[in-house]
């Protein structure tokens, strides 16, 4: 079976970015909303895929939308968080931060 162009493109880009290309896993699902590509990578490579402030992930998503437009499909990307990833930290209030400083 011929692999879809969106999967081929994503696989090429992601494997070029990461240190562990053998750990890259891509699942493709099609529904009424379009194509959903789900990406799994080695936990050590997550930072390279997401980038600073999510800029690398945004760029990859933008390029995938362009590939989708060429094939008359709406393509979205979901990046799976690795198991055991740290939960997002709650922001401290000003009072808590001042108390930490013990001023």
Phi and psi restraints in degrees (range 20) as a CNS / XPLOR table:
assign (resid 1 and name C) (resid 2 and name N)
       (resid 2 and name CA) (resid 2 and name C) 1.0 -71.5 20.0 2
assign (resid 2 and name N) (resid 2 and name CA)
       (resid 2 and name C) (resid 3 and name N) 1.0 131.4 20.0 2
assign (resid 2 and name C) (resid 3 and name N)
       (resid 3 and name CA) (resid 3 and name C) 1.0 -75.7 20.0 2
assign (resid 3 and name N) (resid 3 and name CA)
       (resid 3 and name C) (resid 4 and name N) 1.0 141.3 20.0 2
assign (resid 3 and name C) (resid 4 and name N)
       (resid 4 and name CA) (resid 4 and name C) 1.0 -65.8 20.0 2
assign (resid 4 and name N) (resid 4 and name CA)
       (resid 4 and name C) (resid 5 and name N) 1.0 150.3 20.0 2
assign (resid 4 and name C) (resid 5 and name N)
       (resid 5 and name CA) (resid 5 and name C) 1.0 -63.5 20.0 2
assign (resid 5 and name N) (resid 5 and name CA)
       (resid 5 and name C) (resid 6 and name N) 1.0 -36.6 20.0 2
assign (resid 5 and name C) (resid 6 and name N)
       (resid 6 and name CA) (resid 6 and name C) 1.0 -65.4 20.0 2
assign (resid 6 and name N) (resid 6 and name CA)
       (resid 6 and name C) (resid 7 and name N) 1.0 -39.1 20.0 2
assign (resid 6 and name C) (resid 7 and name N)
       (resid 7 and name CA) (resid 7 and name C) 1.0 -68.6 20.0 2
assign (resid 7 and name N) (resid 7 and name CA)
       (resid 7 and name C) (resid 8 and name N) 1.0 -42.2 20.0 2
assign (resid 7 and name C) (resid 8 and name N)
       (resid 8 and name CA) (resid 8 and name C) 1.0 -60.7 20.0 2
assign (resid 8 and name N) (resid 8 and name CA)
       (resid 8 and name C) (resid 9 and name N) 1.0 -44.9 20.0 2
assign (resid 8 and name C) (resid 9 and name N)
       (resid 9 and name CA) (resid 9 and name C) 1.0 -61.9 20.0 2
assign (resid 9 and name N) (resid 9 and name CA)
       (resid 9 and name C) (resid 10 and name N) 1.0 -49.1 20.0 2
assign (resid 9 and name C) (resid 10 and name N)
       (resid 10 and name CA) (resid 10 and name C) 1.0 -61.6 20.0 2
assign (resid 10 and name N) (resid 10 and name CA)
       (resid 10 and name C) (resid 11 and name N) 1.0 -43.6 20.0 2
assign (resid 10 and name C) (resid 11 and name N)
       (resid 11 and name CA) (resid 11 and name C) 1.0 -60.7 20.0 2
assign (resid 11 and name N) (resid 11 and name CA)
       (resid 11 and name C) (resid 12 and name N) 1.0 -43.3 20.0 2
assign (resid 11 and name C) (resid 12 and name N)
       (resid 12 and name CA) (resid 12 and name C) 1.0 -61.5 20.0 2
assign (resid 12 and name N) (resid 12 and name CA)
       (resid 12 and name C) (resid 13 and name N) 1.0 -47.9 20.0 2
assign (resid 12 and name C) (resid 13 and name N)
       (resid 13 and name CA) (resid 13 and name C) 1.0 -64.7 20.0 2
assign (resid 13 and name N) (resid 13 and name CA)
       (resid 13 and name C) (resid 14 and name N) 1.0 -48.4 20.0 2
assign (resid 13 and name C) (resid 14 and name N)
       (resid 14 and name CA) (resid 14 and name C) 1.0 -66.2 20.0 2
assign (resid 14 and name N) (resid 14 and name CA)
       (resid 14 and name C) (resid 15 and name N) 1.0 -44.6 20.0 2
assign (resid 14 and name C) (resid 15 and name N)
       (resid 15 and name CA) (resid 15 and name C) 1.0 -64.9 20.0 2
assign (resid 15 and name N) (resid 15 and name CA)
       (resid 15 and name C) (resid 16 and name N) 1.0 -25.7 20.0 2
assign (resid 15 and name C) (resid 16 and name N)
       (resid 16 and name CA) (resid 16 and name C) 1.0 -74.1 20.0 2
assign (resid 16 and name N) (resid 16 and name CA)
       (resid 16 and name C) (resid 17 and name N) 1.0 -26.3 20.0 2
assign (resid 16 and name C) (resid 17 and name N)
       (resid 17 and name CA) (resid 17 and name C) 1.0 -87.6 20.0 2
assign (resid 17 and name N) (resid 17 and name CA)
       (resid 17 and name C) (resid 18 and name N) 1.0 -33.4 20.0 2
assign (resid 17 and name C) (resid 18 and name N)
       (resid 18 and name CA) (resid 18 and name C) 1.0 -91.0 20.0 2
assign (resid 18 and name N) (resid 18 and name CA)
       (resid 18 and name C) (resid 19 and name N) 1.0 162.2 20.0 2
assign (resid 18 and name C) (resid 19 and name N)
       (resid 19 and name CA) (resid 19 and name C) 1.0 -86.8 20.0 2
assign (resid 19 and name N) (resid 19 and name CA)
       (resid 19 and name C) (resid 20 and name N) 1.0 -20.8 20.0 2
assign (resid 19 and name C) (resid 20 and name N)
       (resid 20 and name CA) (resid 20 and name C) 1.0 -120.4 20.0 2
assign (resid 20 and name N) (resid 20 and name CA)
       (resid 20 and name C) (resid 21 and name N) 1.0 73.6 20.0 2
assign (resid 20 and name C) (resid 21 and name N)
       (resid 21 and name CA) (resid 21 and name C) 1.0 -64.7 20.0 2
assign (resid 21 and name N) (resid 21 and name CA)
       (resid 21 and name C) (resid 22 and name N) 1.0 -22.7 20.0 2
assign (resid 21 and name C) (resid 22 and name N)
       (resid 22 and name CA) (resid 22 and name C) 1.0 -71.2 20.0 2
assign (resid 22 and name N) (resid 22 and name CA)
       (resid 22 and name C) (resid 23 and name N) 1.0 -18.2 20.0 2
assign (resid 22 and name C) (resid 23 and name N)
       (resid 23 and name CA) (resid 23 and name C) 1.0 -89.4 20.0 2
assign (resid 23 and name N) (resid 23 and name CA)
       (resid 23 and name C) (resid 24 and name N) 1.0 -0.8 20.0 2
assign (resid 23 and name C) (resid 24 and name N)
       (resid 24 and name CA) (resid 24 and name C) 1.0 -75.2 20.0 2
assign (resid 24 and name N) (resid 24 and name CA)
       (resid 24 and name C) (resid 25 and name N) 1.0 126.7 20.0 2
assign (resid 24 and name C) (resid 25 and name N)
       (resid 25 and name CA) (resid 25 and name C) 1.0 -129.4 20.0 2
assign (resid 25 and name N) (resid 25 and name CA)
       (resid 25 and name C) (resid 26 and name N) 1.0 130.2 20.0 2
assign (resid 25 and name C) (resid 26 and name N)
       (resid 26 and name CA) (resid 26 and name C) 1.0 -126.8 20.0 2
assign (resid 26 and name N) (resid 26 and name CA)
       (resid 26 and name C) (resid 27 and name N) 1.0 125.4 20.0 2
assign (resid 26 and name C) (resid 27 and name N)
       (resid 27 and name CA) (resid 27 and name C) 1.0 -111.7 20.0 2
assign (resid 27 and name N) (resid 27 and name CA)
       (resid 27 and name C) (resid 28 and name N) 1.0 141.0 20.0 2
assign (resid 27 and name C) (resid 28 and name N)
       (resid 28 and name CA) (resid 28 and name C) 1.0 -119.0 20.0 2
assign (resid 28 and name N) (resid 28 and name CA)
       (resid 28 and name C) (resid 29 and name N) 1.0 127.7 20.0 2
assign (resid 28 and name C) (resid 29 and name N)
       (resid 29 and name CA) (resid 29 and name C) 1.0 -129.4 20.0 2
assign (resid 29 and name N) (resid 29 and name CA)
       (resid 29 and name C) (resid 30 and name N) 1.0 137.8 20.0 2
assign (resid 29 and name C) (resid 30 and name N)
       (resid 30 and name CA) (resid 30 and name C) 1.0 -118.6 20.0 2
assign (resid 30 and name N) (resid 30 and name CA)
       (resid 30 and name C) (resid 31 and name N) 1.0 131.8 20.0 2
assign (resid 30 and name C) (resid 31 and name N)
       (resid 31 and name CA) (resid 31 and name C) 1.0 -143.0 20.0 2
assign (resid 31 and name N) (resid 31 and name CA)
       (resid 31 and name C) (resid 32 and name N) 1.0 -167.2 20.0 2
assign (resid 31 and name C) (resid 32 and name N)
       (resid 32 and name CA) (resid 32 and name C) 1.0 -67.5 20.0 2
assign (resid 32 and name N) (resid 32 and name CA)
       (resid 32 and name C) (resid 33 and name N) 1.0 -19.7 20.0 2
assign (resid 32 and name C) (resid 33 and name N)
       (resid 33 and name CA) (resid 33 and name C) 1.0 -84.3 20.0 2
assign (resid 33 and name N) (resid 33 and name CA)
       (resid 33 and name C) (resid 34 and name N) 1.0 -15.5 20.0 2
assign (resid 33 and name C) (resid 34 and name N)
       (resid 34 and name CA) (resid 34 and name C) 1.0 130.6 20.0 2
assign (resid 34 and name N) (resid 34 and name CA)
       (resid 34 and name C) (resid 35 and name N) 1.0 -149.0 20.0 2
assign (resid 34 and name C) (resid 35 and name N)
       (resid 35 and name CA) (resid 35 and name C) 1.0 -104.5 20.0 2
assign (resid 35 and name N) (resid 35 and name CA)
       (resid 35 and name C) (resid 36 and name N) 1.0 132.8 20.0 2
assign (resid 35 and name C) (resid 36 and name N)
       (resid 36 and name CA) (resid 36 and name C) 1.0 -117.1 20.0 2
assign (resid 36 and name N) (resid 36 and name CA)
       (resid 36 and name C) (resid 37 and name N) 1.0 118.9 20.0 2
assign (resid 36 and name C) (resid 37 and name N)
       (resid 37 and name CA) (resid 37 and name C) 1.0 -101.9 20.0 2
assign (resid 37 and name N) (resid 37 and name CA)
       (resid 37 and name C) (resid 38 and name N) 1.0 125.8 20.0 2
assign (resid 37 and name C) (resid 38 and name N)
       (resid 38 and name CA) (resid 38 and name C) 1.0 -108.3 20.0 2
assign (resid 38 and name N) (resid 38 and name CA)
       (resid 38 and name C) (resid 39 and name N) 1.0 124.5 20.0 2
assign (resid 38 and name C) (resid 39 and name N)
       (resid 39 and name CA) (resid 39 and name C) 1.0 -110.0 20.0 2
assign (resid 39 and name N) (resid 39 and name CA)
       (resid 39 and name C) (resid 40 and name N) 1.0 132.1 20.0 2
assign (resid 39 and name C) (resid 40 and name N)
       (resid 40 and name CA) (resid 40 and name C) 1.0 -124.8 20.0 2
assign (resid 40 and name N) (resid 40 and name CA)
       (resid 40 and name C) (resid 41 and name N) 1.0 131.9 20.0 2
assign (resid 40 and name C) (resid 41 and name N)
       (resid 41 and name CA) (resid 41 and name C) 1.0 -133.8 20.0 2
assign (resid 41 and name N) (resid 41 and name CA)
       (resid 41 and name C) (resid 42 and name N) 1.0 169.2 20.0 2
assign (resid 41 and name C) (resid 42 and name N)
       (resid 42 and name CA) (resid 42 and name C) 1.0 -61.1 20.0 2
assign (resid 42 and name N) (resid 42 and name CA)
       (resid 42 and name C) (resid 43 and name N) 1.0 137.6 20.0 2
assign (resid 42 and name C) (resid 43 and name N)
       (resid 43 and name CA) (resid 43 and name C) 1.0 -54.3 20.0 2
assign (resid 43 and name N) (resid 43 and name CA)
       (resid 43 and name C) (resid 44 and name N) 1.0 -31.0 20.0 2
assign (resid 43 and name C) (resid 44 and name N)
       (resid 44 and name CA) (resid 44 and name C) 1.0 -68.6 20.0 2
assign (resid 44 and name N) (resid 44 and name CA)
       (resid 44 and name C) (resid 45 and name N) 1.0 -20.1 20.0 2
assign (resid 44 and name C) (resid 45 and name N)
       (resid 45 and name CA) (resid 45 and name C) 1.0 -97.6 20.0 2
assign (resid 45 and name N) (resid 45 and name CA)
       (resid 45 and name C) (resid 46 and name N) 1.0 -1.1 20.0 2
assign (resid 45 and name C) (resid 46 and name N)
       (resid 46 and name CA) (resid 46 and name C) 1.0 -58.5 20.0 2
assign (resid 46 and name N) (resid 46 and name CA)
       (resid 46 and name C) (resid 47 and name N) 1.0 -40.9 20.0 2
assign (resid 46 and name C) (resid 47 and name N)
       (resid 47 and name CA) (resid 47 and name C) 1.0 -62.2 20.0 2
assign (resid 47 and name N) (resid 47 and name CA)
       (resid 47 and name C) (resid 48 and name N) 1.0 -35.5 20.0 2
assign (resid 47 and name C) (resid 48 and name N)
       (resid 48 and name CA) (resid 48 and name C) 1.0 -70.3 20.0 2
assign (resid 48 and name N) (resid 48 and name CA)
       (resid 48 and name C) (resid 49 and name N) 1.0 -33.2 20.0 2
assign (resid 48 and name C) (resid 49 and name N)
       (resid 49 and name CA) (resid 49 and name C) 1.0 -76.9 20.0 2
assign (resid 49 and name N) (resid 49 and name CA)
       (resid 49 and name C) (resid 50 and name N) 1.0 -40.9 20.0 2
assign (resid 49 and name C) (resid 50 and name N)
       (resid 50 and name CA) (resid 50 and name C) 1.0 -80.3 20.0 2
assign (resid 50 and name N) (resid 50 and name CA)
       (resid 50 and name C) (resid 51 and name N) 1.0 -42.3 20.0 2
assign (resid 50 and name C) (resid 51 and name N)
       (resid 51 and name CA) (resid 51 and name C) 1.0 77.3 20.0 2
assign (resid 51 and name N) (resid 51 and name CA)
       (resid 51 and name C) (resid 52 and name N) 1.0 178.0 20.0 2
assign (resid 51 and name C) (resid 52 and name N)
       (resid 52 and name CA) (resid 52 and name C) 1.0 -67.8 20.0 2
assign (resid 52 and name N) (resid 52 and name CA)
       (resid 52 and name C) (resid 53 and name N) 1.0 126.5 20.0 2
assign (resid 52 and name C) (resid 53 and name N)
       (resid 53 and name CA) (resid 53 and name C) 1.0 55.0 20.0 2
assign (resid 53 and name N) (resid 53 and name CA)
       (resid 53 and name C) (resid 54 and name N) 1.0 23.2 20.0 2
assign (resid 53 and name C) (resid 54 and name N)
       (resid 54 and name CA) (resid 54 and name C) 1.0 79.8 20.0 2
assign (resid 54 and name N) (resid 54 and name CA)
       (resid 54 and name C) (resid 55 and name N) 1.0 12.2 20.0 2
assign (resid 54 and name C) (resid 55 and name N)
       (resid 55 and name CA) (resid 55 and name C) 1.0 -66.5 20.0 2
assign (resid 55 and name N) (resid 55 and name CA)
       (resid 55 and name C) (resid 56 and name N) 1.0 -38.1 20.0 2
assign (resid 55 and name C) (resid 56 and name N)
       (resid 56 and name CA) (resid 56 and name C) 1.0 -66.1 20.0 2
assign (resid 56 and name N) (resid 56 and name CA)
       (resid 56 and name C) (resid 57 and name N) 1.0 -43.7 20.0 2
assign (resid 56 and name C) (resid 57 and name N)
       (resid 57 and name CA) (resid 57 and name C) 1.0 -62.5 20.0 2
assign (resid 57 and name N) (resid 57 and name CA)
       (resid 57 and name C) (resid 58 and name N) 1.0 -40.6 20.0 2
assign (resid 57 and name C) (resid 58 and name N)
       (resid 58 and name CA) (resid 58 and name C) 1.0 -61.7 20.0 2
assign (resid 58 and name N) (resid 58 and name CA)
       (resid 58 and name C) (resid 59 and name N) 1.0 -43.0 20.0 2
assign (resid 58 and name C) (resid 59 and name N)
       (resid 59 and name CA) (resid 59 and name C) 1.0 -64.5 20.0 2
assign (resid 59 and name N) (resid 59 and name CA)
       (resid 59 and name C) (resid 60 and name N) 1.0 -41.8 20.0 2
assign (resid 59 and name C) (resid 60 and name N)
       (resid 60 and name CA) (resid 60 and name C) 1.0 -63.4 20.0 2
assign (resid 60 and name N) (resid 60 and name CA)
       (resid 60 and name C) (resid 61 and name N) 1.0 -43.0 20.0 2
assign (resid 60 and name C) (resid 61 and name N)
       (resid 61 and name CA) (resid 61 and name C) 1.0 -62.4 20.0 2
assign (resid 61 and name N) (resid 61 and name CA)
       (resid 61 and name C) (resid 62 and name N) 1.0 -40.9 20.0 2
assign (resid 61 and name C) (resid 62 and name N)
       (resid 62 and name CA) (resid 62 and name C) 1.0 -62.4 20.0 2
assign (resid 62 and name N) (resid 62 and name CA)
       (resid 62 and name C) (resid 63 and name N) 1.0 -45.8 20.0 2
assign (resid 62 and name C) (resid 63 and name N)
       (resid 63 and name CA) (resid 63 and name C) 1.0 -63.9 20.0 2
assign (resid 63 and name N) (resid 63 and name CA)
       (resid 63 and name C) (resid 64 and name N) 1.0 -37.3 20.0 2
assign (resid 63 and name C) (resid 64 and name N)
       (resid 64 and name CA) (resid 64 and name C) 1.0 -65.1 20.0 2
assign (resid 64 and name N) (resid 64 and name CA)
       (resid 64 and name C) (resid 65 and name N) 1.0 -36.4 20.0 2
assign (resid 64 and name C) (resid 65 and name N)
       (resid 65 and name CA) (resid 65 and name C) 1.0 -64.2 20.0 2
assign (resid 65 and name N) (resid 65 and name CA)
       (resid 65 and name C) (resid 66 and name N) 1.0 -37.4 20.0 2
assign (resid 65 and name C) (resid 66 and name N)
       (resid 66 and name CA) (resid 66 and name C) 1.0 -65.3 20.0 2
assign (resid 66 and name N) (resid 66 and name CA)
       (resid 66 and name C) (resid 67 and name N) 1.0 -44.6 20.0 2
assign (resid 66 and name C) (resid 67 and name N)
       (resid 67 and name CA) (resid 67 and name C) 1.0 -59.7 20.0 2
assign (resid 67 and name N) (resid 67 and name CA)
       (resid 67 and name C) (resid 68 and name N) 1.0 -41.4 20.0 2
assign (resid 67 and name C) (resid 68 and name N)
       (resid 68 and name CA) (resid 68 and name C) 1.0 -63.6 20.0 2
assign (resid 68 and name N) (resid 68 and name CA)
       (resid 68 and name C) (resid 69 and name N) 1.0 -41.3 20.0 2
assign (resid 68 and name C) (resid 69 and name N)
       (resid 69 and name CA) (resid 69 and name C) 1.0 -62.0 20.0 2
assign (resid 69 and name N) (resid 69 and name CA)
       (resid 69 and name C) (resid 70 and name N) 1.0 -37.6 20.0 2
assign (resid 69 and name C) (resid 70 and name N)
       (resid 70 and name CA) (resid 70 and name C) 1.0 -64.5 20.0 2
assign (resid 70 and name N) (resid 70 and name CA)
       (resid 70 and name C) (resid 71 and name N) 1.0 -25.8 20.0 2
assign (resid 70 and name C) (resid 71 and name N)
       (resid 71 and name CA) (resid 71 and name C) 1.0 -107.8 20.0 2
assign (resid 71 and name N) (resid 71 and name CA)
       (resid 71 and name C) (resid 72 and name N) 1.0 16.5 20.0 2
assign (resid 71 and name C) (resid 72 and name N)
       (resid 72 and name CA) (resid 72 and name C) 1.0 54.4 20.0 2
assign (resid 72 and name N) (resid 72 and name CA)
       (resid 72 and name C) (resid 73 and name N) 1.0 46.5 20.0 2
assign (resid 72 and name C) (resid 73 and name N)
       (resid 73 and name CA) (resid 73 and name C) 1.0 -140.8 20.0 2
assign (resid 73 and name N) (resid 73 and name CA)
       (resid 73 and name C) (resid 74 and name N) 1.0 150.8 20.0 2
assign (resid 73 and name C) (resid 74 and name N)
       (resid 74 and name CA) (resid 74 and name C) 1.0 -95.9 20.0 2
assign (resid 74 and name N) (resid 74 and name CA)
       (resid 74 and name C) (resid 75 and name N) 1.0 117.9 20.0 2
assign (resid 74 and name C) (resid 75 and name N)
       (resid 75 and name CA) (resid 75 and name C) 1.0 -112.5 20.0 2
assign (resid 75 and name N) (resid 75 and name CA)
       (resid 75 and name C) (resid 76 and name N) 1.0 128.7 20.0 2
assign (resid 75 and name C) (resid 76 and name N)
       (resid 76 and name CA) (resid 76 and name C) 1.0 -122.6 20.0 2
assign (resid 76 and name N) (resid 76 and name CA)
       (resid 76 and name C) (resid 77 and name N) 1.0 153.6 20.0 2
assign (resid 76 and name C) (resid 77 and name N)
       (resid 77 and name CA) (resid 77 and name C) 1.0 -121.2 20.0 2
assign (resid 77 and name N) (resid 77 and name CA)
       (resid 77 and name C) (resid 78 and name N) 1.0 130.3 20.0 2
assign (resid 77 and name C) (resid 78 and name N)
       (resid 78 and name CA) (resid 78 and name C) 1.0 -116.8 20.0 2
assign (resid 78 and name N) (resid 78 and name CA)
       (resid 78 and name C) (resid 79 and name N) 1.0 127.6 20.0 2
assign (resid 78 and name C) (resid 79 and name N)
       (resid 79 and name CA) (resid 79 and name C) 1.0 -102.6 20.0 2
assign (resid 79 and name N) (resid 79 and name CA)
       (resid 79 and name C) (resid 80 and name N) 1.0 117.3 20.0 2
assign (resid 79 and name C) (resid 80 and name N)
       (resid 80 and name CA) (resid 80 and name C) 1.0 -72.8 20.0 2
assign (resid 80 and name N) (resid 80 and name CA)
       (resid 80 and name C) (resid 81 and name N) 1.0 133.1 20.0 2
assign (resid 80 and name C) (resid 81 and name N)
       (resid 81 and name CA) (resid 81 and name C) 1.0 -76.9 20.0 2
assign (resid 81 and name N) (resid 81 and name CA)
       (resid 81 and name C) (resid 82 and name N) 1.0 136.4 20.0 2
assign (resid 81 and name C) (resid 82 and name N)
       (resid 82 and name CA) (resid 82 and name C) 1.0 -68.2 20.0 2
assign (resid 82 and name N) (resid 82 and name CA)
       (resid 82 and name C) (resid 83 and name N) 1.0 152.0 20.0 2
assign (resid 82 and name C) (resid 83 and name N)
       (resid 83 and name CA) (resid 83 and name C) 1.0 -63.8 20.0 2
assign (resid 83 and name N) (resid 83 and name CA)
       (resid 83 and name C) (resid 84 and name N) 1.0 142.0 20.0 2
assign (resid 83 and name C) (resid 84 and name N)
       (resid 84 and name CA) (resid 84 and name C) 1.0 81.9 20.0 2
assign (resid 84 and name N) (resid 84 and name CA)
       (resid 84 and name C) (resid 85 and name N) 1.0 10.0 20.0 2
assign (resid 84 and name C) (resid 85 and name N)
       (resid 85 and name CA) (resid 85 and name C) 1.0 -69.3 20.0 2
assign (resid 85 and name N) (resid 85 and name CA)
       (resid 85 and name C) (resid 86 and name N) 1.0 149.3 20.0 2
assign (resid 85 and name C) (resid 86 and name N)
       (resid 86 and name CA) (resid 86 and name C) 1.0 -67.4 20.0 2
assign (resid 86 and name N) (resid 86 and name CA)
       (resid 86 and name C) (resid 87 and name N) 1.0 138.3 20.0 2
assign (resid 86 and name C) (resid 87 and name N)
       (resid 87 and name CA) (resid 87 and name C) 1.0 -72.7 20.0 2
assign (resid 87 and name N) (resid 87 and name CA)
       (resid 87 and name C) (resid 88 and name N) 1.0 149.9 20.0 2
assign (resid 87 and name C) (resid 88 and name N)
       (resid 88 and name CA) (resid 88 and name C) 1.0 -59.5 20.0 2
assign (resid 88 and name N) (resid 88 and name CA)
       (resid 88 and name C) (resid 89 and name N) 1.0 137.0 20.0 2
assign (resid 88 and name C) (resid 89 and name N)
       (resid 89 and name CA) (resid 89 and name C) 1.0 -81.6 20.0 2
assign (resid 89 and name N) (resid 89 and name CA)
       (resid 89 and name C) (resid 90 and name N) 1.0 142.4 20.0 2
assign (resid 89 and name C) (resid 90 and name N)
       (resid 90 and name CA) (resid 90 and name C) 1.0 -78.0 20.0 2
assign (resid 90 and name N) (resid 90 and name CA)
       (resid 90 and name C) (resid 91 and name N) 1.0 139.7 20.0 2
assign (resid 90 and name C) (resid 91 and name N)
       (resid 91 and name CA) (resid 91 and name C) 1.0 -70.5 20.0 2
assign (resid 91 and name N) (resid 91 and name CA)
       (resid 91 and name C) (resid 92 and name N) 1.0 142.1 20.0 2
assign (resid 91 and name C) (resid 92 and name N)
       (resid 92 and name CA) (resid 92 and name C) 1.0 -81.4 20.0 2
assign (resid 92 and name N) (resid 92 and name CA)
       (resid 92 and name C) (resid 93 and name N) 1.0 150.3 20.0 2
assign (resid 92 and name C) (resid 93 and name N)
       (resid 93 and name CA) (resid 93 and name C) 1.0 -78.1 20.0 2
assign (resid 93 and name N) (resid 93 and name CA)
       (resid 93 and name C) (resid 94 and name N) 1.0 167.2 20.0 2
assign (resid 93 and name C) (resid 94 and name N)
       (resid 94 and name CA) (resid 94 and name C) 1.0 -61.7 20.0 2
assign (resid 94 and name N) (resid 94 and name CA)
       (resid 94 and name C) (resid 95 and name N) 1.0 -40.4 20.0 2
assign (resid 94 and name C) (resid 95 and name N)
       (resid 95 and name CA) (resid 95 and name C) 1.0 -62.8 20.0 2
assign (resid 95 and name N) (resid 95 and name CA)
       (resid 95 and name C) (resid 96 and name N) 1.0 -41.4 20.0 2
assign (resid 95 and name C) (resid 96 and name N)
       (resid 96 and name CA) (resid 96 and name C) 1.0 -65.7 20.0 2
assign (resid 96 and name N) (resid 96 and name CA)
       (resid 96 and name C) (resid 97 and name N) 1.0 -39.5 20.0 2
assign (resid 96 and name C) (resid 97 and name N)
       (resid 97 and name CA) (resid 97 and name C) 1.0 -65.8 20.0 2
assign (resid 97 and name N) (resid 97 and name CA)
       (resid 97 and name C) (resid 98 and name N) 1.0 -41.7 20.0 2
assign (resid 97 and name C) (resid 98 and name N)
       (resid 98 and name CA) (resid 98 and name C) 1.0 -65.0 20.0 2
assign (resid 98 and name N) (resid 98 and name CA)
       (resid 98 and name C) (resid 99 and name N) 1.0 -37.9 20.0 2
assign (resid 98 and name C) (resid 99 and name N)
       (resid 99 and name CA) (resid 99 and name C) 1.0 -66.6 20.0 2
assign (resid 99 and name N) (resid 99 and name CA)
       (resid 99 and name C) (resid 100 and name N) 1.0 -36.2 20.0 2
assign (resid 99 and name C) (resid 100 and name N)
       (resid 100 and name CA) (resid 100 and name C) 1.0 -62.3 20.0 2
assign (resid 100 and name N) (resid 100 and name CA)
       (resid 100 and name C) (resid 101 and name N) 1.0 -34.6 20.0 2
assign (resid 100 and name C) (resid 101 and name N)
       (resid 101 and name CA) (resid 101 and name C) 1.0 -76.7 20.0 2
assign (resid 101 and name N) (resid 101 and name CA)
       (resid 101 and name C) (resid 102 and name N) 1.0 -18.4 20.0 2
assign (resid 101 and name C) (resid 102 and name N)
       (resid 102 and name CA) (resid 102 and name C) 1.0 54.8 20.0 2
assign (resid 102 and name N) (resid 102 and name CA)
       (resid 102 and name C) (resid 103 and name N) 1.0 52.3 20.0 2
